[in-house]
């Protein structure tokens, strides 16, 4: 069974799923889905995105915050953040807050 890609817009509200445990070791953040017992590793910008989503936020707000922290153009950052968030939602590590 294939997982459906989530539809993500700038106004999409996201937050960390309740079943996720996060630990940071050095420069890497490790996520554990307590339901599936699967690990997922993040570093750099990915870890920062996850940190920002520990409180419910709109996707656009995450991008805006990252634009002030990293030297990257909006279009590239938006695509990269959407790709990461989509994967994390598909893996049940983030949830779309309707």
N, C-alpha and C positions, 0 to 999 in steps of 0.2 A: 504494500500500500504506500503510495507516494504522498508526501505532505504537500499541501497547497501553499504557495507563496502568499504571505500576507500582503494586503493592499496598504501601502504606506503613503500618506500625504504629509505635508508640513504641519498640518493641524492635528495629526494623529497623536493621541496621548499614550504614553508608554510608561511602564514601570517594571521593576524586577518581580518575577513570579515568587509567590510565597514559599515554594518548595525548593528554593535555591540557597545554598550555603556558599559564601565567598570567603576566600583566604588569599592573602597576599604574601608572596615569598620572593624577596628581592624585588626585581622589576617586573615580575609576572603575577598576574591575578589568576587564580584557579577557581572555577565555578563547579559546584557539584549539584546536579539535579537529584534531589533526595528520592524522587519517585522512581526514576530510571537507573539511578546510581552511576550515571555517566558524568565524566569530567570534561571540562572545556577550558582551555587556557587562553588568556588575553594578555597582551603587553602593550606598552605605549599608548597610542590614541585609543585603541580598543578598550583598554582598561579604564581610561578616562571617560569614555562614553558610558560604560557600565556604571562607573561611580556617579556620573551625573543622573543616571536613571534610577538610582536608589530612592529618589523622591520622584513621584509622578511628574513628567514633563512632556511638553509637545516636542515633536521631532525638530521643528524649526528652532526651538529654544536651545536644544542641544547643539545644533549647527552654529547658531549665533555665539554661544559661549566658546566653542572650539575655535571659531574664527578669530577671537581675541587672544587665544592662547598659542596658535600655530600659524606659521607662515605658509598658507595654502589658499588657493582660490575657492570661492564659494561653490562653483559647479563640481569641481573634483571632490571637495569635502562632502557635499550633499550626497553624491553618488556613493562614495565610500561608506558614509554613515548609514545610508539606507541599506546597502548590501550587508553590513555587519548586523544591523538591527533586524533585518529580515531573517538572517540565519539564526540569531538568538531567539526570535519569536518562534521560528520553525522548530527549534530544539527545546521549546518550552521554558527557556531561561528568562525571557521577557514576555510580558502580556500587553496586549492592546487594551487600553482602558476606554471603553466606549462611553 
